[in-house]
Amino acid sequence: MFIQTLVTGLAIGGIYALMAVGYSLVFSVLNFSNFAYGSIIMLGAYAGYYILTQMGQPLFVAVLAAIIGSAILAYANEKIAYSSLRRRNASSLYFMISAMGTAIFLENLVYATIGSRFYAFPEVLTRQNLNVLGTSLGILDAFAIVFSSVAIYGLHWFLQNSKMGIAIRAASYDMQVSQINGVNINRLIGLVFLLAGALAGISGVFLGMKYMVYPTMGWITNKAYIAAVIGGLGSLPGAVVGGLLLGVLETFVSAYISSAIRDVFSFSLLVVLLLVMPSGLFGKYLEEKV
Amino acid sequence: MKSKWIALAILAVFALTLVGCGGAKQEDVIKIGHAVALTGDSSMWGIAEKNALEMEIAKINAAGGVLGKKLQLIAYDTRADATEAVNVTKRLVSQDKVAAIIGPGQSGVAIAMSSVTEPGKVPMIGTTPTNPKVTVDDKTNQVRKYSFRTCFIDPFQGTVAAQFATKELKAKTAAVVYDVGSDYSSWLGKYFIEEFTKQGGTIANNEAFRSGELDFRAILGKVKQANPDVIFIPTMQKEAALVMKQARDLGITAKFLGGDGWGSPDLITLGGSAVEGSYFVNLASLDDPDIQKWIADYKAKYNQEPVLPNPVMAVDGLLAVVDAIKKANSADPVKIAEQLEKTKDLPVLTGKLTIDPKTHNPLNKPAVMQEVKGGKFVFKSKVVTQ
């Protein structure tokens, strides 16, 4: 039972981590909570579902389409909702309000056009189990963990080694100085949103396959925000660790204490952690920034 | 010069407002309020309710209306949220001055709404709020004077489910997985447990989760260890489908049993093969021979099947209100409530409606036992309360 709970927790945490990384990426550069991220994930899930079931394409194509679709949406989101605020040097509060508005708009757009019904992905991958150390791990979960790790590692590699990646990291320290040094901030921010959107597409398809697809599914990103704060806002390794930690903790609380007070625990952890370590587990540079 | 224009503009606005007021005043209609979830997780039932009421009202109006007046439906979205519902109820009672309110479908929402309808003295006829507290105030044990419903109540539903588990499924042990954030779910679970233990069964697990939960595997791990014969899941279709799916993934072989919250085709599309062979108590069935003509009409008009049971419960409520208006010979909400209490053997969609004046619950309301078989809800048996 202990190992089963741990495996289940890691599988849930993997998805939290994936969402938290995309969210943290935007935070690290623009320094605001992009609450529209959940809606982008939701639309990614719808796109994947549509390609898979209505157009009869294989899973690989559906995931790819969700990635591309969400990336474009996230990019458009930035251009429409944030770029004009950015040009006017608005404070991050306005960005957050704009993000919330976008989230509510997109959610209601889906209600009005597609409707409020729940959709489930076909049961191809979901009904098979792997045996790991005498516990059952869903093949989908295993796949999600591997795929998330690859995506997160790929992003990490890109940020560390590519020219654009270095520019993103530079901008996350100080946007103005990097601009003075010749970084095209508009292009850079566009790229950040494309990358975060791509991660949202992957998260959406996995969430949809694991649970189901519906207009308010984006609210699960609340957990990604907590994971990102636990890990240290803006820190990508922090987001991964925070996500896994939160997933495992929640599962243990549900299994050994009660599922009903699970969120009490996660939020208490958040409060206690912020009291002890105000910048999260890996959030060193945020202090430097201040 | 400028101030003159401003004064003129203000005058014009006033004049327009007066004209507007005059135009909106319509003495020749009887307004029927409808407080319903038109968006959100419960909206598929809400929209079906609204469709059904519009269809029925069009029929009544075509036949000359009630007391020579046309009926007008005013439907507001509650999003199945108590706060939102209280707001729209205030609007229906004080602004629109409706004769009666049909809905809501959720127990918690109905209890919240009664804080407006009771002092406002407007009858509210719930469609599917099955918790006893909806019509009877549990603090004073007095019936709420303006709260009614057309559905059976949870103690009955819990009893039916528990007896079905012990007698038909021959279950000795049961697990309950319920939503602690929902009055409907937690009380239905409680009534099931009471009857199941009374029948000699043992409750192996009683597991709570929070509303909005998506992953149940942590609690299902515990259920798997206890290995019960049956798992009772008194939730809405979304949670039920997820619980069943994840339980089967974990290798749990117990039979599944649920309440009327399952009665949406979504249960099957979401749960897939995991929900096959599960049973649930429902208020109405698409196979019911009494409502075949109505279903055909609905399909012809909206090009889809009604999502039962809410639309038929809403039509039952509307027919009860129309009958009360006729008997009271008035559209005064207080008089309508007085007549509603006396409703006896009124022919409605689901049979004959008699309201118990002591509890404002319908008497002799049948429950339908349904099985999920071959991706469809199959009628299993019918049970009537006494």
Chai-1 contact restraints between the chains, C-beta under 6 A:
chainA,res_idxA,chainB,res_idxB,connection_type,confidence,min_distance_angstrom,max_distance_angstrom,comment,restraint_id
A,M1,B,G221,contact,1.0,0.0,6.0,A-B,restraint_1
A,Q4,B,G221,contact,1.0,0.0,6.0,A-B,restraint_2
A,T8,B,R217,contact,1.0,0.0,6.0,A-B,restraint_3
A,I12,B,D215,contact,1.0,0.0,6.0,A-B,restraint_4
A,Y111,B,T39,contact,1.0,0.0,6.0,A-B,restraint_5
A,S116,B,S43,contact,1.0,0.0,6.0,A-B,restraint_6
A,F118,B,K238,contact,1.0,0.0,6.0,A-B,restraint_7
A,F118,B,D266,contact,1.0,0.0,6.0,A-B,restraint_8
A,F118,B,L270,contact,1.0,0.0,6.0,A-B,restraint_9
A,A120,B,T269,contact,1.0,0.0,6.0,A-B,restraint_10
A,A120,B,L270,contact,1.0,0.0,6.0,A-B,restraint_11
A,E123,B,G272,contact,1.0,0.0,6.0,A-B,restraint_12
A,G138,B,D249,contact,1.0,0.0,6.0,A-B,restraint_13
A,Y211,B,L214,contact,1.0,0.0,6.0,A-B,restraint_14
A,M212,B,L270,contact,1.0,0.0,6.0,A-B,restraint_15
A,T251,B,A218,contact,1.0,0.0,6.0,A-B,restraint_16
A,S254,B,A218,contact,1.0,0.0,6.0,A-B,restraint_17
A,S254,B,I219,contact,1.0,0.0,6.0,A-B,restraint_18
A,A255,B,A218,contact,1.0,0.0,6.0,A-B,restraint_19
A,A255,B,G221,contact,1.0,0.0,6.0,A-B,restraint_20
A,S259,B,F209,contact,1.0,0.0,6.0,A-B,restraint_21
A,S259,B,I219,contact,1.0,0.0,6.0,A-B,restraint_22
A,A260,B,V180,contact,1.0,0.0,6.0,A-B,restraint_23
A,A260,B,A208,contact,1.0,0.0,6.0,A-B,restraint_24
A,A260,B,R210,contact,1.0,0.0,6.0,A-B,restraint_25
